[in-house]
Amino acid sequence: MTRAARRVLEAAERLFYERGIHAVGVDLIAAEAGVTKKTLYDRFGSKERIVVEYLTGRDERWRAFLARYLDDHLDAAHATTPEDRVLAVFDASRAWSAAYGAKGCSMVNAHAEISDPAHPAFPVITGQKQWMLALFTRLAGDVAGADADRLGRTLMLLHEGALVAHGLRIFPDPLTHARDQAEAVLRMRHST
């Protein structure tokens, strides 16, 4: 990727996340990146392609962040429990949101503007959420066995609801609240 293309993506990411995808035009992206519209179109072809690249980049960074977080905070030598691994996803989301997500989940925000399955960014948005559901379901399998699908969906709802509440600033620290609720759900499974 050229330096100009990187500048375009950096400007687009900041602008799309801060202002919304529909509110930001290619003129503004080009101006913020210090490139001409022609350069922007030469590198990406369309605004839709920039949106796809922006969301793909955020998703890749989130997945890498989560993997690093889990590696750093869950040491197999110290016998972490399956419940610890589930709760660590909430902890990672809280850390990510504090560093990179003041306005909530970029995928949820993008979906509010892009709900057409024919849009090229739509599979990126839904793919990220399908990946999160699969992650929670896989982690739930170590806790709930045959009931992993149901527990995975419950954990996903807690997680995604917290991301939305975080972005809307409905109440303080919704990710910690969601983690506490997930912990209560996991405890109930042990008591039954």
Disulfide bonds with the S-S distance in Angstrom:
none
